[in-house]
Amino acid sequence: MAVDDSVRSSLEREIGVRYVEVLGEVSASATRRYAAAVGERAPIYHDVEFARREGYDNVLAPMNFLPGVINWGEGAPYDRLREDGTEADTHLPGVPQQGVRVMGGGEEMRFLAPVVAGTVVERTTVLLDVTPRESSQGTMLVARYEDEYRSASGDELLRSIRTVLLR
């Protein structure tokens, strides 16, 4: 199945619906591993004592850590994966589990507060709009999602607008 009117209708029904997901606690080991993976060597991301001298309770996560982590748990079982390997979950409301290829089309981020290891994070996802576009491979859909990341205490950490291409 490629994108067609039924896929577009499914997506359009999700416009404006808010999905809230508790992602879990940001661990110091995950932030260190992510920092190493993206080449971030600053001690604030690796050294707890340094971070404490800077006024934080623990190491910080690199700024794009939150949207960079697709799945905070063990991952979905095989039968919950799309053909392209992405997980069929609330992070892409309205996208069918099978038959649609999902590709990233860019992301705009606003960083609002530092993310400290030990913070429990919640993400709210809202589909903003869906637009059909012609490509060399036929019709595709461009979906824009807004993600808002907050701490369990309600502090806003990051906002992003993700563009997702569906074919």
N, C-alpha and C positions, 0 to 999 in steps of 0.2 A: 504494500500500500504506500502510496506517496501522499503528499498533502493534497486534500481535495476539500469540497464544500463541507463534508461531515467533520473533518479535522478543524477547519476554520470555525464552524458552528460550535464545536466542543470548546475551543479556546475562547470564543466570544462570550460564552456563558460564564466563564471564569473571570472576566474583566471586573475588577473592583472587589472581588472576594478576598478576604484577608485570611491567610493561613499562618498560624503561630506554631512554632516548633521549638521545644527546649533542646538545644544542641548538646549541652553538657558543660562540664568544667574544663577550662583551658588548663592544660597541664604544663608544667615547666619543661618536661622532656619533649613534648610536642612542639613547644615554641622554640626550643633549642634546635631540634631537628629541622624545623622549617627554616629557621634563620641560617643554619648551615647550608641547606639546600638552595637558598636564594643568594648565598654569598655574603650574608650580613654578619660581620665579625665584631661589631660593637659590643663591648662588655655588658651593656644594659640588657642584652638579649641572652646572655650566657652565664653571667656571674651574679648570683643572688646577693652577695655582700656588696658588690658595686651598686646594684639596683637599690638596695636598702640605703646606702649612703646618698643616693639620689632622691630618696623620699618615697620609694615604692616598697610594698610588702614582699615582692618577689620579682623575678625577671619579667621583662615586657615581651609581648609578642610583636613581631614586625608588623608594620602598619597594614599590610594587605593579607595578613594571616587569616582573618575571619572569612572573607569570601574565597580565599584560596583553598580552604579545607572543604571538600565536597561532602564527605561523610565523616562524622565524628565517632561513629560506632564501629562495629565489626564489618559493616557493609551489608548490602542486601543479599539474600539468597539468589541463586542463579535464576530462578523463575521470576524474579522481580527486576531483572535487568533488561534494558532495551537491546536491540540488535547491535547498537554501536557501543555497548558497555556502560552507558549511563544508567543510573538508578531511577526507576519509576517511583517517584515520591512526590511530596507536596512542594518540593523546591521548583518544580516546573508544572504548576497547575494547568490542567486542560490538555496536556500533551499525552497522547495515547501511549500505552506501554509498548506496543509493537507497531512496526511498519513505518515509523517516522525517524529519519536521521536528525540528530540534534548536534548543532555546531555553535560554538561561541562566536558572537559577533562584536564583542567589545564590552567594556564596563567602565562606567564613570563612578568614582568613589569620593565620598566626603568623610574624612576622618575627624571624629568629634571628641574622642577621649582615648587615652592610652588603655590598652588591654593588658592587664596584669595576670600572670599565671595564678590560678586559684579562682578566677572569675567564672561564674556560671553564666552562660550566654544563651539568649533566646533570639530567634530570628522570626520576623514577620515578613511574609512574601505576598505581594499583590501584583497581579497581572495588570499592566497599565493599558496596553493596546496591542492589536494584531493588525498587520498590514501585508497584503499579498504583494509579491514582486515577481517579475519574470527574470529568469536567469538562463544561462546557456543550457542548463539541465531541465528547464521547465519551470513551472510555478513553484515558488517557495513562500513561506510565511516568515515574517519578521515579527517576533514577539518581544515586548519590552516589559521586564519585571522590576519592581522596586523591592529591595531588601532592606530591612531596618534591623540592625543588631543592637540589642540592649542587654545590660547586665540584669541579673535576677532582682537587683534592688531598683531597677527601672532607669538607670543611667543610659543615655543613648551613646553608643560607641562608634557606630559607622552606619552610613546610608549609601546605598549603591543603586544604580540603574544598570541592569544587565540587558544586553541585546542578544537574543537567541535566534539563530536561523534554523528553520525547520524545512526539511526536504523529504 
